[in-house]
Amino acid sequence: MTKQYTTFAEFWPFYLREHSKPQTRTLHYIGTSLVIAIAIFSVLSGRWWLLAAMPLAGYFFAWIAHFGVEKNRPATFTYPLWSLISDFKMWWLWLTGRLAPELERAGVTHRR
């Protein structure tokens, strides 16, 4: 039986372990960066309809990562809000160079 997480603090290490391969994380970073770029462009250009492309951009790369690289089921199916928060947290920690210690604490040792 799969463990049920009741707090974000418990979920976060699980989320990182579900993203153990660098290729998986890279695809997530691409998707998350596109989501942010679309949001900014939409707001600045006044083309609000482009906001509808945000989920497609984010999920497209994430699902390629999970089904094609990591070979696991996306956590978003069970924990949609925590997965969304975790995706942006992972992206921000990577962008600011602070992700490695979080990965180590979660037991992620796969670096290739």
Buried (B, 14 or more C-beta within 10 A) or exposed (E): EEEEBEEBEEBBBBBBBBBBBBBBBBBBBBBBBBBBEBBEEBEEEEEEEBBEBBEEBBBBBBBBBBEEBBEBEBBBEEBEEBBBBBBEBBBEBBEEEEBEEBBEEBEBEEEE
